[in-house]
Amino acid sequence: MDATENNLLHNEVLSALFKNTFLVDLANDNQDQQIQPDVKQLLEVFVFHQHAQKELPPSQFTLLEAILTACKLNAAQVMIYSKNDIQSVSLQSMIEKHQPQKIILFGVDPVVMGLPIHFPVFQIQSYQHVQYLHAPSLSELETDKQLKIQLWQKLKQLFP
Protein backbone atom coordinates (compact mmCIF):
# COMPACT_ATOMS: atom_id res chain seq x y z
CA MET A 1 0.00 0.00 0.00
CA ASP A 2 1.49 3.37 -0.99
CA ALA A 3 1.25 6.67 0.94
CA THR A 4 -1.76 7.98 -0.99
CA GLU A 5 -3.86 4.93 -0.14
CA ASN A 6 -3.38 5.66 3.57
CA ASN A 7 -4.94 9.10 3.11
CA LEU A 8 -8.16 7.98 1.43
CA LEU A 9 -11.39 8.67 3.32
CA HIS A 10 -14.51 6.62 2.90
CA ASN A 11 -17.66 8.27 1.48
CA GLU A 12 -19.38 8.09 4.89
CA VAL A 13 -16.58 10.08 6.51
CA LEU A 14 -16.58 12.64 3.71
CA SER A 15 -20.36 13.00 3.95
CA ALA A 16 -20.10 13.63 7.68
CA LEU A 17 -17.35 16.21 7.22
CA PHE A 18 -19.01 18.02 4.32
CA LYS A 19 -22.68 17.60 5.17
CA ASN A 20 -24.28 19.79 2.52
CA THR A 21 -22.09 18.85 -0.41
CA PHE A 22 -22.18 16.22 -3.12
CA LEU A 23 -19.51 13.59 -3.62
CA VAL A 24 -18.14 13.34 -7.14
CA ASP A 25 -15.82 10.58 -8.33
CA LEU A 26 -12.99 12.42 -10.09
CA ALA A 27 -11.13 9.15 -10.69
CA ASN A 28 -13.50 8.40 -13.56
CA ASP A 29 -11.46 9.25 -16.65
CA ASN A 30 -14.40 8.94 -19.07
CA GLN A 31 -14.31 12.45 -20.55
CA ASP A 32 -17.59 12.03 -22.46
CA GLN A 33 -19.59 11.43 -19.30
CA GLN A 34 -20.81 14.56 -17.56
CA ILE A 35 -19.88 14.60 -13.86
CA GLN A 36 -23.02 14.60 -11.74
CA PRO A 37 -23.46 14.03 -8.01
CA ASP A 38 -25.14 10.83 -6.91
CA VAL A 39 -28.21 12.70 -5.68
CA LYS A 40 -30.36 9.58 -5.64
CA GLN A 41 -28.07 7.98 -3.07
CA LEU A 42 -27.78 11.07 -0.87
CA LEU A 43 -31.34 12.39 -0.78
CA GLU A 44 -33.72 9.99 0.83
CA VAL A 45 -36.19 12.39 2.43
CA PHE A 46 -37.67 15.80 1.71
CA VAL A 47 -39.09 17.70 4.69
CA PHE A 48 -41.45 20.63 4.19
CA HIS A 49 -42.44 22.88 7.03
CA GLN A 50 -45.12 25.51 7.50
CA HIS A 51 -42.91 28.35 8.75
CA ALA A 52 -42.89 31.30 6.37
CA GLN A 53 -39.15 31.88 6.66
CA LYS A 54 -36.63 29.57 5.04
CA GLU A 55 -34.92 28.99 8.38
CA LEU A 56 -36.83 27.57 11.30
CA PRO A 57 -36.80 29.16 14.76
CA PRO A 58 -34.10 27.48 16.91
CA SER A 59 -36.54 25.48 19.06
CA GLN A 60 -38.34 24.07 15.99
CA PHE A 61 -35.04 23.29 14.27
CA THR A 62 -33.88 21.44 17.39
CA LEU A 63 -37.13 19.43 17.39
CA LEU A 64 -36.72 18.61 13.70
CA GLU A 65 -33.11 17.52 14.26
CA ALA A 66 -34.25 15.23 17.09
CA ILE A 67 -36.95 13.73 14.86
CA LEU A 68 -34.51 13.08 12.02
CA THR A 69 -31.92 11.61 14.38
CA ALA A 70 -34.54 9.29 15.88
CA CYS A 71 -35.29 8.11 12.32
CA LYS A 72 -31.55 7.43 11.85
CA LEU A 73 -31.24 10.05 9.12
CA ASN A 74 -28.26 12.33 8.67
CA ALA A 75 -28.03 15.73 7.02
CA ALA A 76 -26.78 14.22 3.75
CA GLN A 77 -30.00 12.23 3.37
CA VAL A 78 -32.46 15.07 3.99
CA MET A 79 -33.44 18.29 2.26
CA ILE A 80 -35.49 20.77 4.31
CA TYR A 81 -37.75 23.31 2.63
CA SER A 82 -40.32 25.84 3.68
CA LYS A 83 -43.69 25.59 1.94
CA ASN A 84 -42.78 28.81 0.12
CA ASP A 85 -40.01 27.01 -1.78
CA ILE A 86 -42.68 25.34 -3.91
CA GLN A 87 -43.65 28.74 -5.33
CA SER A 88 -40.34 28.98 -7.18
CA VAL A 89 -40.02 25.32 -8.25
CA SER A 90 -42.80 22.76 -8.49
CA LEU A 91 -42.84 19.75 -6.21
CA GLN A 92 -43.02 17.47 -9.24
CA SER A 93 -39.83 18.90 -10.76
CA MET A 94 -38.05 18.59 -7.39
CA ILE A 95 -39.13 14.95 -7.15
CA GLU A 96 -37.99 14.23 -10.72
CA LYS A 97 -34.61 15.83 -10.09
CA HIS A 98 -33.79 14.32 -6.69
CA GLN A 99 -36.03 11.22 -6.54
CA PRO A 100 -36.67 11.16 -2.78
CA GLN A 101 -38.20 8.04 -1.30
CA LYS A 102 -40.17 9.84 1.40
CA ILE A 103 -41.64 13.30 1.95
CA ILE A 104 -42.78 14.60 5.33
CA LEU A 105 -45.16 17.55 5.41
CA PHE A 106 -45.09 19.38 8.76
CA GLY A 107 -48.19 21.56 8.86
CA VAL A 108 -48.42 21.76 5.08
CA ASP A 109 -51.56 20.52 3.34
CA PRO A 110 -50.81 18.01 0.56
CA VAL A 111 -53.08 19.86 -1.88
CA VAL A 112 -51.18 23.12 -1.27
CA MET A 113 -48.02 21.25 -2.28
CA GLY A 114 -49.58 20.45 -5.64
CA LEU A 115 -50.55 16.86 -4.89
CA PRO A 116 -53.80 15.79 -6.53
CA ILE A 117 -54.82 13.90 -3.40
CA HIS A 118 -55.78 14.98 0.09
CA PHE A 119 -55.05 12.75 3.05
CA PRO A 120 -55.44 13.40 6.76
CA VAL A 121 -52.78 14.13 9.35
CA PHE A 122 -50.85 11.05 10.52
CA GLN A 123 -51.67 9.06 7.42
CA ILE A 124 -48.87 7.61 5.32
CA GLN A 125 -49.85 7.83 1.66
CA SER A 126 -48.00 6.46 -1.35
CA TYR A 127 -48.25 8.35 -4.60
CA GLN A 128 -46.08 7.89 -7.70
CA HIS A 129 -43.43 5.80 -5.91
CA VAL A 130 -43.02 8.29 -3.03
CA GLN A 131 -44.30 7.81 0.51
CA TYR A 132 -45.80 10.91 2.11
CA LEU A 133 -46.51 11.61 5.76
CA HIS A 134 -48.79 14.51 6.59
CA ALA A 135 -48.00 15.70 10.14
CA PRO A 136 -48.95 18.67 12.34
CA SER A 137 -46.71 21.73 12.24
CA LEU A 138 -43.50 21.75 14.22
CA SER A 139 -44.89 24.53 16.43
CA GLU A 140 -47.87 22.30 17.33
CA LEU A 141 -45.62 19.32 17.96
CA GLU A 142 -43.39 21.38 20.25
CA THR A 143 -46.20 21.94 22.72
CA ASP A 144 -48.30 18.77 22.50
CA LYS A 145 -46.90 15.51 23.85
CA GLN A 146 -49.81 13.44 22.46
CA LEU A 147 -49.10 14.70 18.93
CA LYS A 148 -45.42 13.77 19.33
CA ILE A 149 -46.44 10.25 20.37
CA GLN A 150 -48.74 9.89 17.35
CA LEU A 151 -46.01 11.21 15.05
CA TRP A 152 -43.47 8.78 16.49
CA GLN A 153 -45.82 5.83 15.84
CA LYS A 154 -46.10 6.81 12.16
CA LEU A 155 -42.38 7.51 11.81
CA LYS A 156 -41.61 4.00 13.05
CA GLN A 157 -43.77 2.70 10.20
CA LEU A 158 -42.19 5.03 7.65
CA PHE A 159 -38.61 4.29 8.78
CA PRO A 160 -38.67 0.66 10.03
Secondary structure by P-SEA (a helix, b strand, c coil): ccccccccccaaaaaaacccbbbbccccccccccccccccccccbbbbbccccccccaaaaaaaaaaaaaaccccccbbbbcccccccccaaaaaaaccccbbbbcccccccccccccccccbbbbcccbbbbbbccaaaaaccaaaaaaaaaaaaaacc
